[in-house]
Amino acid sequence: MQCFKVNSSTLDKRLDPSPYSPTRTIALEKIKNTQCPKYCLKEVADFRRELVTNIPDDCTYIGLANIESNTGIYINSDSEKETISSAFRFYKGDVLFPK
């Protein structure tokens, strides 16, 4: 469980602790104060939204459980997922973001 003390004036429509983590707060402050140009992600990246409803034979399903937190290292699963309701397809070189 995460718990952070914050002043009510700093709450930004969210009550979950993630946005108020000291690590995140410090990082955002450094980004705000940098002299480097800043861009929205949609200005520098193309978003792929290719929805699939089955797992093609030549593909492996990779879910968030297969990705190690904070490192992005792939964790092989003991059992392969055989069916899905829907998922976004990705390709080598894509950068993945969880919902």
N, C-alpha and C positions, 0 to 999 in steps of 0.2 A: 504494500500500500504506500502510495506517495502522499505526502502532506507538506504544503509550503505555506508559510505565513505571508499574506499579501494585504495591502491596504485596500479597502473596498473601492476607493477611487481609481484603482488600477485595474479593476475587473473589466473585462472586455466582452461582455455577453456570454462568458463561459465560466462554468463552475468546476470543470474537471481540472486536475492539477497540471497536466502536461504543458499548457502555455506559460505557466508560472515557474517552471523549473529554473533554478539559478543559471544552469548551463545555457539554456535557451535564451533567457533574458540577457545575459552577457553577450551572447552571439548577436542578437538583434541590435543591441546598443552599438556594437562594433560596426555592424553593417550600416546603421544609420549615420555614423560619424565618419565613414570612410570618404575619401576624395575620389575613389574609383567610380566609374559610371555604374548605375544600377539598372537592371532590366527585369521586366516581368518574365516568368518562365515561358509564357506563350509567345513572347517576342523572339526568343532564341531557340525554341524547340518546336518540332512538329509532333502533334499528338496522333497516335495511331489508335483507332477504336474498332479494330476488326473483331467482332464478336463471333465466337464459335459455340456450338451446342453439343459437339461431340469431340472426342480426342482422336485425331487422325492416327493411322497406324504408324506413321513415321515420326510421331511426336511423343514427348513425355510431358505429362501434366506437372507443372511446378506451382505450388501454392505457397502462401506465406510461411507455412510450417516447414518448408524446404529451404528457407533463407534465414541464416543466423542474424539475429539482431545486432546492430551496430557494426557489422563487418561486411554483410552482403555475401558471405560464403555459402555456397550451395551445400545443403545437408541431404544426402541420399536417404530416401524413405525405404523402410523395410517392405512395404507393400505399395505397389503402384495403383493409383486411382484409375478405375476403369470407366466411370461415367461422370458426367458433369451436367448441370442444368444450363450453365452458360459461363463463359470466361473470355478474356481478351487474349488474342493470339499475339505473341511477340517473336522477334527475330534476333539473331546474333547482332550485337552492337546496340540494341535498344537499352534505354535506361528505364528501370521499372520503379513505379511508385505505388505503394498500397493505397487503397481507398481511404 
